[in-house]
Each structure stands twice: as C-alpha cells, then as structure tokens.
Amino acid sequence: MSAGADSALTKDGLRVDDTHEPLSIARMILQHHASLLCFLRRRVRVSEDADDVAQEAYVRMMQYEGSREVRSPASLLFRIAINVANDLGRYQVTHREADRRSLEDVELVCELPSAQREIEARQDVELVYQAIEEMPPKCRQVFLLSRVRKMTYPEIARHCGISLKAVEKHISRGLAICAQKVGGLPRGTS
C-alpha cells in the first residue's frame, strides 16, 4: 500500500490524514455561520427558520467533534443543513395537510334560530294570543296582570279585589288554556 507518510489506517479501516486538524464545531461556526444562514434563507420558506435549521445542523455536527476523518467539514455542514431544511419542509407540509379539513367535517353552528323555528314561534305566539282571547274575562285580566304587567299575586289580589287563592286559580286556569292551545310541549320534543 502506498500511502503518504502522514496517513494511517484506523481500526475500522478508514484512512486518517494526520495533516488535518481535528474538527472543531466552534471553528466551523465562526468560519461558516454567515454563509450558512444566507444559504438557508434561500432554501426555507420562512427566513426565521434558517436560524433553527443552522442550530440543528450544528447539533448534528457535534458527533464529528474532534474527528480527523472528515475531509471537507464545510461540505458536511452544508449537507447536514440541507437535510435538516428538507426535514423541516416535509414536517410543515404534513402538518399543514393535517390541519385542513373537509367542509363536510366542519360543524357549522349558527346562533340564530332556523327559518322553520321562527315560523313555528310566530305560530305559537298567535296561538297564545288566541288562547288569551278565549279566556273568561276575569281569568284574562289576572293572567295579563301577572304576565304582562309583572304584578305579584298579592298586588293582583288587591288590584282586582279578590283573594290570593282566586288569583292562583285564575293563573293556573290561564296557563292550562295556553298549554292546551299551543300543545303543551315545545315542538320537536316527545
């Protein structure tokens, strides 16, 4: 084997060139950081990601710290940085795809009642008006004083000159008439 006097084989059979200095990550950063960032800013979508990619490339280069086997440390650094940038790009694409949803998968919630519910509510109100019109006069008067004027039962009793028990009876009767007219239960319930 004709190897130079400065070369030797390692136990793994790798040729080590003893004329090269051991790899120093600190020296690599000092020598190549500016050019690496410039290179990465052209490769990644968001220029701020270039700093992160460079940092990760330096971390991955740490496994070669002190090695004499790396003949072109700058080439290795840039190759590692390209791989990290590619990994980042793939990650961003897959996560952007995962964030997308089909319109069928999105539950659209509207706080407003549906047109059908609005029509049903208007019909219910009309039925309540009809029920109030059909109440006997004293029952209607007591019911409206309670529900429209918000008077208490004792106030209604004094106002109408009737007993508290009579007020309760008229209110119960008025509610029963309304429930019977409207159907007793809100639509859509069993």
PyMOL commands that place a pseudoatom at each C-alpha (Angstrom):
pseudoatom trace, name=CA, resn=MET, resi=1, chain=A, elem=C, hetatm=0, pos=[0.000, 0.000, 0.000]
pseudoatom trace, name=CA, resn=SER, resi=2, chain=A, elem=C, hetatm=0, pos=[1.468, 3.297, -0.926]
pseudoatom trace, name=CA, resn=ALA, resi=3, chain=A, elem=C, hetatm=0, pos=[0.070, 5.783, 1.455]
pseudoatom trace, name=CA, resn=GLY, resi=4, chain=A, elem=C, hetatm=0, pos=[1.790, 9.019, 2.334]
pseudoatom trace, name=CA, resn=ALA, resi=5, chain=A, elem=C, hetatm=0, pos=[3.846, 9.193, 5.465]
pseudoatom trace, name=CA, resn=ASP, resi=6, chain=A, elem=C, hetatm=0, pos=[1.212, 11.347, 7.100]
pseudoatom trace, name=CA, resn=SER, resi=7, chain=A, elem=C, hetatm=0, pos=[-1.658, 8.843, 6.512]
pseudoatom trace, name=CA, resn=ALA, resi=8, chain=A, elem=C, hetatm=0, pos=[-2.593, 5.865, 8.648]
pseudoatom trace, name=CA, resn=LEU, resi=9, chain=A, elem=C, hetatm=0, pos=[-5.437, 3.349, 8.824]
pseudoatom trace, name=CA, resn=THR, resi=10, chain=A, elem=C, hetatm=0, pos=[-7.804, 3.283, 11.779]
pseudoatom trace, name=CA, resn=LYS, resi=11, chain=A, elem=C, hetatm=0, pos=[-9.050, 0.068, 13.319]
pseudoatom trace, name=CA, resn=ASP, resi=12, chain=A, elem=C, hetatm=0, pos=[-12.166, 0.446, 11.111]
pseudoatom trace, name=CA, resn=GLY, resi=13, chain=A, elem=C, hetatm=0, pos=[-10.026, 0.586, 8.008]
pseudoatom trace, name=CA, resn=LEU, resi=14, chain=A, elem=C, hetatm=0, pos=[-10.621, 4.289, 7.438]
pseudoatom trace, name=CA, resn=ARG, resi=15, chain=A, elem=C, hetatm=0, pos=[-7.744, 6.352, 6.209]
pseudoatom trace, name=CA, resn=VAL, resi=16, chain=A, elem=C, hetatm=0, pos=[-6.916, 9.237, 8.517]
pseudoatom trace, name=CA, resn=ASP, resi=17, chain=A, elem=C, hetatm=0, pos=[-4.955, 12.136, 7.212]
pseudoatom trace, name=CA, resn=ASP, resi=18, chain=A, elem=C, hetatm=0, pos=[-2.867, 13.283, 10.146]
pseudoatom trace, name=CA, resn=THR, resi=19, chain=A, elem=C, hetatm=0, pos=[-2.087, 16.564, 8.409]
pseudoatom trace, name=CA, resn=HIS, resi=20, chain=A, elem=C, hetatm=0, pos=[-5.699, 17.752, 9.005]
pseudoatom trace, name=CA, resn=GLU, resi=21, chain=A, elem=C, hetatm=0, pos=[-6.584, 19.328, 12.302]
pseudoatom trace, name=CA, resn=PRO, resi=22, chain=A, elem=C, hetatm=0, pos=[-9.324, 17.721, 14.417]
pseudoatom trace, name=CA, resn=LEU, resi=23, chain=A, elem=C, hetatm=0, pos=[-12.781, 19.029, 13.562]
pseudoatom trace, name=CA, resn=SER, resi=24, chain=A, elem=C, hetatm=0, pos=[-13.878, 21.907, 15.803]
pseudoatom trace, name=CA, resn=ILE, resi=25, chain=A, elem=C, hetatm=0, pos=[-17.548, 22.870, 15.765]
pseudoatom trace, name=CA, resn=ALA, resi=26, chain=A, elem=C, hetatm=0, pos=[-16.740, 26.246, 17.321]
pseudoatom trace, name=CA, resn=ARG, resi=27, chain=A, elem=C, hetatm=0, pos=[-14.321, 26.979, 14.479]
pseudoatom trace, name=CA, resn=MET, resi=28, chain=A, elem=C, hetatm=0, pos=[-16.927, 25.766, 11.942]
pseudoatom trace, name=CA, resn=ILE, resi=29, chain=A, elem=C, hetatm=0, pos=[-19.490, 28.181, 13.365]
pseudoatom trace, name=CA, resn=LEU, resi=30, chain=A, elem=C, hetatm=0, pos=[-17.068, 31.094, 13.256]
pseudoatom trace, name=CA, resn=GLN, resi=31, chain=A, elem=C, hetatm=0, pos=[-15.985, 30.355, 9.686]
pseudoatom trace, name=CA, resn=HIS, resi=32, chain=A, elem=C, hetatm=0, pos=[-19.284, 29.378, 8.055]
pseudoatom trace, name=CA, resn=HIS, resi=33, chain=A, elem=C, hetatm=0, pos=[-22.214, 30.727, 10.079]
pseudoatom trace, name=CA, resn=ALA, resi=34, chain=A, elem=C, hetatm=0, pos=[-22.900, 33.812, 7.930]
pseudoatom trace, name=CA, resn=SER, resi=35, chain=A, elem=C, hetatm=0, pos=[-22.693, 31.928, 4.641]
pseudoatom trace, name=CA, resn=LEU, resi=36, chain=A, elem=C, hetatm=0, pos=[-24.763, 29.039, 6.032]
pseudoatom trace, name=CA, resn=LEU, resi=37, chain=A, elem=C, hetatm=0, pos=[-27.539, 31.414, 7.112]
pseudoatom trace, name=CA, resn=CYS, resi=38, chain=A, elem=C, hetatm=0, pos=[-27.507, 33.164, 3.737]
pseudoatom trace, name=CA, resn=PHE, resi=39, chain=A, elem=C, hetatm=0, pos=[-27.709, 29.783, 2.003]
pseudoatom trace, name=CA, resn=LEU, resi=40, chain=A, elem=C, hetatm=0, pos=[-30.522, 28.555, 4.263]
pseudoatom trace, name=CA, resn=ARG, resi=41, chain=A, elem=C, hetatm=0, pos=[-32.617, 31.712, 3.942]
pseudoatom trace, name=CA, resn=ARG, resi=42, chain=A, elem=C, hetatm=0, pos=[-32.872, 30.972, 0.226]
pseudoatom trace, name=CA, resn=ARG, resi=43, chain=A, elem=C, hetatm=0, pos=[-33.925, 27.353, 0.900]
pseudoatom trace, name=CA, resn=VAL, resi=44, chain=A, elem=C, hetatm=0, pos=[-36.549, 27.651, 3.652]
pseudoatom trace, name=CA, resn=ARG, resi=45, chain=A, elem=C, hetatm=0, pos=[-39.981, 29.269, 3.333]
pseudoatom trace, name=CA, resn=VAL, resi=46, chain=A, elem=C, hetatm=0, pos=[-39.693, 31.444, 6.428]
pseudoatom trace, name=CA, resn=SER, resi=47, chain=A, elem=C, hetatm=0, pos=[-36.347, 33.193, 6.843]
pseudoatom trace, name=CA, resn=GLU, resi=48, chain=A, elem=C, hetatm=0, pos=[-36.581, 32.904, 10.643]
pseudoatom trace, name=CA, resn=ASP, resi=49, chain=A, elem=C, hetatm=0, pos=[-36.461, 29.114, 10.219]
pseudoatom trace, name=CA, resn=ALA, resi=50, chain=A, elem=C, hetatm=0, pos=[-32.922, 29.449, 8.846]
pseudoatom trace, name=CA, resn=ASP, resi=51, chain=A, elem=C, hetatm=0, pos=[-31.573, 30.106, 12.365]
pseudoatom trace, name=CA, resn=ASP, resi=52, chain=A, elem=C, hetatm=0, pos=[-33.303, 26.990, 13.691]
pseudoatom trace, name=CA, resn=VAL, resi=53, chain=A, elem=C, hetatm=0, pos=[-32.046, 24.857, 10.827]
pseudoatom trace, name=CA, resn=ALA, resi=54, chain=A, elem=C, hetatm=0, pos=[-28.479, 26.119, 11.318]
pseudoatom trace, name=CA, resn=GLN, resi=55, chain=A, elem=C, hetatm=0, pos=[-28.695, 25.395, 15.052]
pseudoatom trace, name=CA, resn=GLU, resi=56, chain=A, elem=C, hetatm=0, pos=[-29.896, 21.849, 14.390]
pseudoatom trace, name=CA, resn=ALA, resi=57, chain=A, elem=C, hetatm=0, pos=[-27.129, 21.349, 11.814]
pseudoatom trace, name=CA, resn=TYR, resi=58, chain=A, elem=C, hetatm=0, pos=[-24.519, 22.381, 14.410]
pseudoatom trace, name=CA, resn=VAL, resi=59, chain=A, elem=C, hetatm=0, pos=[-26.020, 19.966, 16.931]
pseudoatom trace, name=CA, resn=ARG, resi=60, chain=A, elem=C, hetatm=0, pos=[-25.831, 17.138, 14.387]
pseudoatom trace, name=CA, resn=MET, resi=61, chain=A, elem=C, hetatm=0, pos=[-22.239, 18.109, 13.561]
pseudoatom trace, name=CA, resn=MET, resi=62, chain=A, elem=C, hetatm=0, pos=[-21.326, 17.621, 17.233]
pseudoatom trace, name=CA, resn=GLN, resi=63, chain=A, elem=C, hetatm=0, pos=[-20.961, 13.883, 16.609]
pseudoatom trace, name=CA, resn=TYR, resi=64, chain=A, elem=C, hetatm=0, pos=[-17.905, 14.675, 14.469]
pseudoatom trace, name=CA, resn=GLU, resi=65, chain=A, elem=C, hetatm=0, pos=[-16.251, 16.974, 17.055]
pseudoatom trace, name=CA, resn=GLY, resi=66, chain=A, elem=C, hetatm=0, pos=[-12.509, 16.211, 17.199]
pseudoatom trace, name=CA, resn=SER, resi=67, chain=A, elem=C, hetatm=0, pos=[-12.651, 13.828, 14.247]
pseudoatom trace, name=CA, resn=ARG, resi=68, chain=A, elem=C, hetatm=0, pos=[-9.830, 13.795, 11.710]
pseudoatom trace, name=CA, resn=GLU, resi=69, chain=A, elem=C, hetatm=0, pos=[-11.833, 11.626, 9.309]
pseudoatom trace, name=CA, resn=VAL, resi=70, chain=A, elem=C, hetatm=0, pos=[-13.904, 14.484, 7.873]
pseudoatom trace, name=CA, resn=ARG, resi=71, chain=A, elem=C, hetatm=0, pos=[-12.017, 15.739, 4.826]
pseudoatom trace, name=CA, resn=SER, resi=72, chain=A, elem=C, hetatm=0, pos=[-14.408, 18.591, 3.980]
pseudoatom trace, name=CA, resn=PRO, resi=73, chain=A, elem=C, hetatm=0, pos=[-16.103, 19.843, 7.121]
pseudoatom trace, name=CA, resn=ALA, resi=74, chain=A, elem=C, hetatm=0, pos=[-17.823, 22.709, 5.282]
pseudoatom trace, name=CA, resn=SER, resi=75, chain=A, elem=C, hetatm=0, pos=[-19.368, 20.318, 2.744]
pseudoatom trace, name=CA, resn=LEU, resi=76, chain=A, elem=C, hetatm=0, pos=[-20.577, 18.075, 5.548]
pseudoatom trace, name=CA, resn=LEU, resi=77, chain=A, elem=C, hetatm=0, pos=[-22.066, 21.040, 7.427]
pseudoatom trace, name=CA, resn=PHE, resi=78, chain=A, elem=C, hetatm=0, pos=[-23.945, 22.262, 4.356]
pseudoatom trace, name=CA, resn=ARG, resi=79, chain=A, elem=C, hetatm=0, pos=[-25.150, 18.727, 3.511]
pseudoatom trace, name=CA, resn=ILE, resi=80, chain=A, elem=C, hetatm=0, pos=[-26.467, 18.281, 7.063]
pseudoatom trace, name=CA, resn=ALA, resi=81, chain=A, elem=C, hetatm=0, pos=[-28.145, 21.705, 6.877]
pseudoatom trace, name=CA, resn=ILE, resi=82, chain=A, elem=C, hetatm=0, pos=[-29.830, 20.750, 3.574]
pseudoatom trace, name=CA, resn=ASN, resi=83, chain=A, elem=C, hetatm=0, pos=[-31.140, 17.557, 5.159]
pseudoatom trace, name=CA, resn=VAL, resi=84, chain=A, elem=C, hetatm=0, pos=[-32.455, 19.455, 8.188]
pseudoatom trace, name=CA, resn=ALA, resi=85, chain=A, elem=C, hetatm=0, pos=[-34.147, 22.018, 5.912]
pseudoatom trace, name=CA, resn=ASN, resi=86, chain=A, elem=C, hetatm=0, pos=[-35.730, 19.203, 3.889]
pseudoatom trace, name=CA, resn=ASP, resi=87, chain=A, elem=C, hetatm=0, pos=[-36.973, 17.560, 7.089]
pseudoatom trace, name=CA, resn=LEU, resi=88, chain=A, elem=C, hetatm=0, pos=[-38.476, 20.866, 8.199]
pseudoatom trace, name=CA, resn=GLY, resi=89, chain=A, elem=C, hetatm=0, pos=[-40.171, 21.333, 4.822]
pseudoatom trace, name=CA, resn=ARG, resi=90, chain=A, elem=C, hetatm=0, pos=[-41.709, 17.858, 4.962]
pseudoatom trace, name=CA, resn=TYR, resi=91, chain=A, elem=C, hetatm=0, pos=[-42.874, 18.466, 8.539]
pseudoatom trace, name=CA, resn=GLN, resi=92, chain=A, elem=C, hetatm=0, pos=[-44.512, 21.750, 7.578]
pseudoatom trace, name=CA, resn=VAL, resi=93, chain=A, elem=C, hetatm=0, pos=[-46.291, 20.213, 4.591]
pseudoatom trace, name=CA, resn=THR, resi=94, chain=A, elem=C, hetatm=0, pos=[-47.647, 17.237, 6.545]
pseudoatom trace, name=CA, resn=HIS, resi=95, chain=A, elem=C, hetatm=0, pos=[-48.825, 19.374, 9.430]
pseudoatom trace, name=CA, resn=ARG, resi=96, chain=A, elem=C, hetatm=0, pos=[-50.438, 21.887, 7.116]
pseudoatom trace, name=CA, resn=GLU, resi=97, chain=A, elem=C, hetatm=0, pos=[-52.250, 18.993, 5.397]
pseudoatom trace, name=CA, resn=ALA, resi=98, chain=A, elem=C, hetatm=0, pos=[-53.320, 17.592, 8.760]
pseudoatom trace, name=CA, resn=ASP, resi=99, chain=A, elem=C, hetatm=0, pos=[-54.788, 20.975, 9.726]
pseudoatom trace, name=CA, resn=ARG, resi=100, chain=A, elem=C, hetatm=0, pos=[-57.004, 21.062, 6.650]
pseudoatom trace, name=CA, resn=ARG, resi=101, chain=A, elem=C, hetatm=0, pos=[-60.476, 19.630, 6.983]
pseudoatom trace, name=CA, resn=SER, resi=102, chain=A, elem=C, hetatm=0, pos=[-63.174, 18.893, 4.518]
pseudoatom trace, name=CA, resn=LEU, resi=103, chain=A, elem=C, hetatm=0, pos=[-66.131, 21.238, 4.696]
pseudoatom trace, name=CA, resn=GLU, resi=104, chain=A, elem=C, hetatm=0, pos=[-68.310, 18.206, 5.442]
pseudoatom trace, name=CA, resn=ASP, resi=105, chain=A, elem=C, hetatm=0, pos=[-66.228, 17.599, 8.607]
pseudoatom trace, name=CA, resn=VAL, resi=106, chain=A, elem=C, hetatm=0, pos=[-66.769, 21.115, 9.919]
pseudoatom trace, name=CA, resn=GLU, resi=107, chain=A, elem=C, hetatm=0, pos=[-69.793, 21.614, 12.113]
pseudoatom trace, name=CA, resn=LEU, resi=108, chain=A, elem=C, hetatm=0, pos=[-71.291, 24.963, 11.262]
pseudoatom trace, name=CA, resn=VAL, resi=109, chain=A, elem=C, hetatm=0, pos=[-73.080, 26.467, 14.226]
pseudoatom trace, name=CA, resn=CYS, resi=110, chain=A, elem=C, hetatm=0, pos=[-75.475, 29.349, 13.861]
pseudoatom trace, name=CA, resn=GLU, resi=111, chain=A, elem=C, hetatm=0, pos=[-76.790, 31.100, 16.934]
pseudoatom trace, name=CA, resn=LEU, resi=112, chain=A, elem=C, hetatm=0, pos=[-79.879, 32.299, 15.081]
pseudoatom trace, name=CA, resn=PRO, resi=113, chain=A, elem=C, hetatm=0, pos=[-82.980, 30.105, 15.001]
pseudoatom trace, name=CA, resn=SER, resi=114, chain=A, elem=C, hetatm=0, pos=[-83.748, 28.375, 11.735]
pseudoatom trace, name=CA, resn=ALA, resi=115, chain=A, elem=C, hetatm=0, pos=[-86.388, 29.817, 9.433]
pseudoatom trace, name=CA, resn=GLN, resi=116, chain=A, elem=C, hetatm=0, pos=[-88.637, 26.891, 10.319]
pseudoatom trace, name=CA, resn=ARG, resi=117, chain=A, elem=C, hetatm=0, pos=[-88.233, 27.574, 14.056]
pseudoatom trace, name=CA, resn=GLU, resi=118, chain=A, elem=C, hetatm=0, pos=[-89.050, 31.265, 13.516]
pseudoatom trace, name=CA, resn=ILE, resi=119, chain=A, elem=C, hetatm=0, pos=[-92.266, 30.343, 11.691]
pseudoatom trace, name=CA, resn=GLU, resi=120, chain=A, elem=C, hetatm=0, pos=[-93.195, 27.877, 14.445]
pseudoatom trace, name=CA, resn=ALA, resi=121, chain=A, elem=C, hetatm=0, pos=[-92.515, 30.520, 17.108]
pseudoatom trace, name=CA, resn=ARG, resi=122, chain=A, elem=C, hetatm=0, pos=[-94.749, 33.046, 15.328]
pseudoatom trace, name=CA, resn=GLN, resi=123, chain=A, elem=C, hetatm=0, pos=[-97.473, 30.415, 15.098]
pseudoatom trace, name=CA, resn=ASP, resi=124, chain=A, elem=C, hetatm=0, pos=[-97.083, 29.642, 18.813]
pseudoatom trace, name=CA, resn=VAL, resi=125, chain=A, elem=C, hetatm=0, pos=[-97.390, 33.333, 19.680]
pseudoatom trace, name=CA, resn=GLU, resi=126, chain=A, elem=C, hetatm=0, pos=[-100.557, 33.566, 17.576]
pseudoatom trace, name=CA, resn=LEU, resi=127, chain=A, elem=C, hetatm=0, pos=[-101.958, 30.540, 19.408]
pseudoatom trace, name=CA, resn=VAL, resi=128, chain=A, elem=C, hetatm=0, pos=[-101.167, 32.141, 22.784]
pseudoatom trace, name=CA, resn=TYR, resi=129, chain=A, elem=C, hetatm=0, pos=[-102.947, 35.358, 21.699]
pseudoatom trace, name=CA, resn=GLN, resi=130, chain=A, elem=C, hetatm=0, pos=[-105.958, 33.258, 20.662]
pseudoatom trace, name=CA, resn=ALA, resi=131, chain=A, elem=C, hetatm=0, pos=[-105.889, 31.377, 23.988]
pseudoatom trace, name=CA, resn=ILE, resi=132, chain=A, elem=C, hetatm=0, pos=[-105.813, 34.671, 25.918]
pseudoatom trace, name=CA, resn=GLU, resi=133, chain=A, elem=C, hetatm=0, pos=[-108.775, 35.958, 23.876]
pseudoatom trace, name=CA, resn=GLU, resi=134, chain=A, elem=C, hetatm=0, pos=[-110.706, 32.764, 24.705]
pseudoatom trace, name=CA, resn=MET, resi=135, chain=A, elem=C, hetatm=0, pos=[-110.115, 33.060, 28.481]
pseudoatom trace, name=CA, resn=PRO, resi=136, chain=A, elem=C, hetatm=0, pos=[-113.017, 34.199, 30.635]
pseudoatom trace, name=CA, resn=PRO, resi=137, chain=A, elem=C, hetatm=0, pos=[-112.721, 37.975, 31.309]
pseudoatom trace, name=CA, resn=LYS, resi=138, chain=A, elem=C, hetatm=0, pos=[-111.614, 37.766, 34.973]
pseudoatom trace, name=CA, resn=CYS, resi=139, chain=A, elem=C, hetatm=0, pos=[-109.107, 34.987, 34.164]
pseudoatom trace, name=CA, resn=ARG, resi=140, chain=A, elem=C, hetatm=0, pos=[-107.721, 37.036, 31.238]
pseudoatom trace, name=CA, resn=GLN, resi=141, chain=A, elem=C, hetatm=0, pos=[-107.384, 40.142, 33.422]
pseudoatom trace, name=CA, resn=VAL, resi=142, chain=A, elem=C, hetatm=0, pos=[-105.494, 38.272, 36.192]
pseudoatom trace, name=CA, resn=PHE, resi=143, chain=A, elem=C, hetatm=0, pos=[-103.328, 36.413, 33.691]
pseudoatom trace, name=CA, resn=LEU, resi=144, chain=A, elem=C, hetatm=0, pos=[-102.293, 39.604, 31.847]
pseudoatom trace, name=CA, resn=LEU, resi=145, chain=A, elem=C, hetatm=0, pos=[-101.596, 41.487, 35.090]
pseudoatom trace, name=CA, resn=SER, resi=146, chain=A, elem=C, hetatm=0, pos=[-99.234, 38.673, 36.070]
pseudoatom trace, name=CA, resn=ARG, resi=147, chain=A, elem=C, hetatm=0, pos=[-97.542, 38.008, 32.754]
pseudoatom trace, name=CA, resn=VAL, resi=148, chain=A, elem=C, hetatm=0, pos=[-97.572, 41.412, 31.043]
pseudoatom trace, name=CA, resn=ARG, resi=149, chain=A, elem=C, hetatm=0, pos=[-97.500, 43.919, 33.905]
pseudoatom trace, name=CA, resn=LYS, resi=150, chain=A, elem=C, hetatm=0, pos=[-95.357, 41.599, 36.087]
pseudoatom trace, name=CA, resn=MET, resi=151, chain=A, elem=C, hetatm=0, pos=[-97.502, 42.198, 39.159]
pseudoatom trace, name=CA, resn=THR, resi=152, chain=A, elem=C, hetatm=0, pos=[-97.153, 39.855, 42.149]
pseudoatom trace, name=CA, resn=TYR, resi=153, chain=A, elem=C, hetatm=0, pos=[-100.071, 37.688, 43.246]
pseudoatom trace, name=CA, resn=PRO, resi=154, chain=A, elem=C, hetatm=0, pos=[-100.794, 39.846, 46.334]
pseudoatom trace, name=CA, resn=GLU, resi=155, chain=A, elem=C, hetatm=0, pos=[-100.749, 43.006, 44.160]
pseudoatom trace, name=CA, resn=ILE, resi=156, chain=A, elem=C, hetatm=0, pos=[-103.176, 41.385, 41.700]
pseudoatom trace, name=CA, resn=ALA, resi=157, chain=A, elem=C, hetatm=0, pos=[-105.465, 40.308, 44.555]
pseudoatom trace, name=CA, resn=ARG, resi=158, chain=A, elem=C, hetatm=0, pos=[-105.610, 43.890, 45.914]
pseudoatom trace, name=CA, resn=HIS, resi=159, chain=A, elem=C, hetatm=0, pos=[-106.000, 45.396, 42.418]
pseudoatom trace, name=CA, resn=CYS, resi=160, chain=A, elem=C, hetatm=0, pos=[-108.876, 43.076, 41.438]
pseudoatom trace, name=CA, resn=GLY, resi=161, chain=A, elem=C, hetatm=0, pos=[-110.462, 42.828, 44.887]
pseudoatom trace, name=CA, resn=ILE, resi=162, chain=A, elem=C, hetatm=0, pos=[-110.197, 39.036, 45.008]
pseudoatom trace, name=CA, resn=SER, resi=163, chain=A, elem=C, hetatm=0, pos=[-108.460, 36.545, 47.302]
pseudoatom trace, name=CA, resn=LEU, resi=164, chain=A, elem=C, hetatm=0, pos=[-104.919, 35.276, 46.802]
pseudoatom trace, name=CA, resn=LYS, resi=165, chain=A, elem=C, hetatm=0, pos=[-106.370, 31.786, 46.277]
pseudoatom trace, name=CA, resn=ALA, resi=166, chain=A, elem=C, hetatm=0, pos=[-108.576, 33.150, 43.450]
pseudoatom trace, name=CA, resn=VAL, resi=167, chain=A, elem=C, hetatm=0, pos=[-105.518, 34.734, 41.786]
pseudoatom trace, name=CA, resn=GLU, resi=168, chain=A, elem=C, hetatm=0, pos=[-103.700, 31.378, 41.891]
pseudoatom trace, name=CA, resn=LYS, resi=169, chain=A, elem=C, hetatm=0, pos=[-106.777, 29.654, 40.434]
pseudoatom trace, name=CA, resn=HIS, resi=170, chain=A, elem=C, hetatm=0, pos=[-107.068, 32.152, 37.543]
pseudoatom trace, name=CA, resn=ILE, resi=171, chain=A, elem=C, hetatm=0, pos=[-103.332, 31.938, 36.748]
pseudoatom trace, name=CA, resn=SER, resi=172, chain=A, elem=C, hetatm=0, pos=[-103.447, 28.124, 36.752]
pseudoatom trace, name=CA, resn=ARG, resi=173, chain=A, elem=C, hetatm=0, pos=[-106.524, 28.132, 34.531]
pseudoatom trace, name=CA, resn=GLY, resi=174, chain=A, elem=C, hetatm=0, pos=[-104.931, 30.648, 32.127]
pseudoatom trace, name=CA, resn=LEU, resi=175, chain=A, elem=C, hetatm=0, pos=[-101.744, 28.569, 31.874]
pseudoatom trace, name=CA, resn=ALA, resi=176, chain=A, elem=C, hetatm=0, pos=[-103.783, 25.431, 31.233]
pseudoatom trace, name=CA, resn=ILE, resi=177, chain=A, elem=C, hetatm=0, pos=[-105.729, 27.151, 28.439]
pseudoatom trace, name=CA, resn=CYS, resi=178, chain=A, elem=C, hetatm=0, pos=[-102.468, 28.364, 26.817]
pseudoatom trace, name=CA, resn=ALA, resi=179, chain=A, elem=C, hetatm=0, pos=[-100.803, 24.952, 27.116]
pseudoatom trace, name=CA, resn=GLN, resi=180, chain=A, elem=C, hetatm=0, pos=[-103.843, 23.256, 25.615]
pseudoatom trace, name=CA, resn=LYS, resi=181, chain=A, elem=C, hetatm=0, pos=[-103.954, 25.729, 22.726]
pseudoatom trace, name=CA, resn=VAL, resi=182, chain=A, elem=C, hetatm=0, pos=[-100.226, 25.608, 21.946]
pseudoatom trace, name=CA, resn=GLY, resi=183, chain=A, elem=C, hetatm=0, pos=[-99.910, 21.889, 22.551]
pseudoatom trace, name=CA, resn=GLY, resi=184, chain=A, elem=C, hetatm=0, pos=[-98.353, 21.779, 25.993]
pseudoatom trace, name=CA, resn=LEU, resi=185, chain=A, elem=C, hetatm=0, pos=[-94.821, 20.910, 24.801]
pseudoatom trace, name=CA, resn=PRO, resi=186, chain=A, elem=C, hetatm=0, pos=[-92.363, 22.775, 22.619]
pseudoatom trace, name=CA, resn=ARG, resi=187, chain=A, elem=C, hetatm=0, pos=[-92.174, 21.393, 19.092]
pseudoatom trace, name=CA, resn=GLY, resi=188, chain=A, elem=C, hetatm=0, pos=[-89.590, 18.687, 18.483]
pseudoatom trace, name=CA, resn=THR, resi=189, chain=A, elem=C, hetatm=0, pos=[-89.889, 17.166, 21.983]
pseudoatom trace, name=CA, resn=SER, resi=190, chain=A, elem=C, hetatm=0, pos=[-91.680, 13.984, 22.957]
for i in range(1, 190): cmd.bond("trace and resi %d" % i, "trace and resi %d" % (i + 1))
show_as sticks, trace
zoom trace
